[in-house]
Amino acid sequence: MNEPVIAVTGLTKRFGDKTVVDGFDMTVPKGAIYGFLGPNGSGKTTTIRMMCGLLTPDGGSGTCLGYDILTESERIKAHVGYMTQRFSLYEDLTIRENLDFIARMFRLDNRRQRVDAALEDLGLADRSHQLAGQLSGGWKQRLALSACLIHDPDLLLLDEPTAGVDPKARREFWDEIRRLSDAGVTVLVSTHYMDEAIQCDFITYIAYGKKLIEGPANEIAARSGLVTWRVEGRGLAKLEAELTGEAGVEQVARFGTALHVSGTDEKALAKTVRAHERKDLAWSRQPAGLEELFIHLMDSSRDNFASGA
Amino acid sequence: MHILSPSRFTAVLVKEFIQMRRDRMTFAMMIAIPIIQLMLFGFAINSDPKHLPTLVEMNDTGPVTRAVVAAMRNSAYFDFIGISPGPEASEEALKTGRATFVVVIPSGFERDIMRGTHPSILLAADASDPSATGGAVTALPGIVTGALKNVATGPLSMLKGGENAFSVTVHRHYNPAGVTSFNIVPGLLAIILSMTMVMITAIAIVRESERGTMESLIATPVRPTEVMIGKILPYVGIGYVQTVVFLILAEVVFGVPFDGSAAAFLLGLNLFIVVNLALGFLFSTVARNQMQAMQMSFFYLLPSILLSGFMFPFAGMPGWAQTLGTAIPSTHFIRIVRKVMLKGAGVAEIVPDITAICIIIAVIVMIALLRYRQTLD
């Protein structure tokens, strides 16, 4: 097994008296797409920034691409492409000027060719003199991605890269991420979208600065011990109200035309389901999905926050 | 139906107040600006300055001389800071700004009065700031007449006639005609430079973090010092352009002379640009958005206009205001520009002002670097 690209333990960051990231451990293998999930304000951005040396942690240690995150941030930066949550290129520079500026910051050789190649890949070669601020959300995102790929990084850190981007652009973006991953680039991506989480090889879920669960994307839901019953039929709104708070029912969520009823106590849940069997309702047991898992995690972490605050 | 709903209107009003209170910096500025500025300038500005540093060249002594010097001192316009050994020393003191006046008592003064040959006392004044010396010069004849009344007894009783016994000649140095624009124009350079340098630097840096572009910038291997230098240098260039424009206008439009050394001027100019950029940088580490950076720059600008001796005589301000003014870089740069342009000063004469600016730079840079470390995290 290769040396992991990111290996950090006990990362902690405090802003004032608020602990934003608390004892965070993470290991990311080379070439993986690693999904970083969690509600808003859970410390995802702060963790990403600490891992690439933008922020100095208050506690913990680790390496990124084999470099110490505490002392070798400059070397890390040279091999990492970091795409910020908010569009952070210069809106008052043209597309070409932006790419050229970033290329200069990395002191790249063959700058002109690299910028030309990036523009070609982007499909913006003929619009390279347009101001970046005039681009639509989807194009801005693609420009930001090519800006952080211009120095051929070994690791991509993407902080909610697809927020505010339409589904088609999102799909194309993920195709690109797949391609990069196949080419050996390690990708750490934070997201809110379940359809994106499913595309990841590994997932970690963080809430209020603490890691709640971690594992391969296809196993993580099963590992959690969560059981889900799916029910379709008539009068679901009424049923939803009835089920809420019943024995074994920890969460009732609507998925399209069905309700997903989940809980960790398998027996109690099965009993409740039997009690609600009617001829206009079709119940079926199914493996818990990521979405149920995350709603479950979010609910429990909210309690956790309330007691902690 | 009413178009204006009082409850809705109140809700908006309350919301505005909440936002205002949340933006602590702006709130503090709104409260502090009127109080501080009013206290500061209301008390500090005095267009009839007293206690001006004065030297005496004593080429004769006697009862009349003593009476005249005592009366000048009692008038509170003149503070005698010492005896000048000769004309060169007097000239030097005026040029460096150590003394605003030199009183020259001619040799044989007392004897000539007794003989009735109407000798003359010379008052040499540094008129590069006419409003600073104006009050004292105007008051002088009255002071002298009063002094003579007191000594006009015994053998001097024939002095009762008053000022006829001798006369006072005023020599206005550096700005013989007392042209106000000669005083104002050199000072303006300091104001123009601090206005643009401080504000532009502060805004340029704050803009980077406000728009989020600082994030992608620091994600690259670029070093903070590289960012700083790269951002600041263009504005140094702008400072030079402004100075050149200023010098041309001063010469062509206002006819202000440039008598001193160009080297001294350049030395002062460069240091002043550095201090302004450092100050702008400091503001940028405190301000969270461009608006705040702007407010802070203005907050700084007012005292540098009013307390620096630019608009109102520095000597006219009470001690505490002078202390405050001494901490403002513009105060020293204005002195440098006036000395060089009007008094023909060289590097040697501006050493005290240069030293002061260097101290201010050191202090600002120290605070700014401490603040910058914090903002990175």
Contacts between the chains, C-beta under 8 A, distances in Angstrom:
chain1	res1	chain2	res2	distance
A	52	B	219	6.9
A	54	B	215	7.8
A	54	B	218	6.1
A	54	B	219	6.2
A	55	B	377	6.0
A	56	B	377	6.1
A	74	B	221	5.2
A	74	B	223	7.8
A	77	B	219	6.3
A	77	B	220	6.2
A	77	B	221	4.5
A	78	B	221	4.8
A	80	B	219	7.6
A	82	B	216	7.3
A	82	B	219	4.1
A	84	B	212	6.5
A	84	B	215	4.8
A	84	B	216	5.8
A	84	B	219	7.4
A	86	B	212	4.5
A	86	B	215	7.7
A	87	B	212	7.2
A	88	B	211	7.6
A	88	B	212	4.3
A	88	B	213	5.2
A	88	B	214	7.8
A	88	B	215	4.7
A	88	B	216	4.0
A	89	B	213	6.7
A	89	B	216	6.2
A	90	B	211	8.0
A	90	B	213	5.6
A	91	B	211	7.2
A	102	B	216	7.4
A	102	B	220	6.6
A	105	B	217	7.3
A	105	B	220	3.7
A	105	B	221	7.1
A	105	B	222	4.9
A	106	B	220	5.9
A	106	B	221	6.5
A	107	B	221	7.8
A	144	B	216	8.0
A	147	B	216	7.3
A	148	B	216	7.9
A	148	B	219	7.8
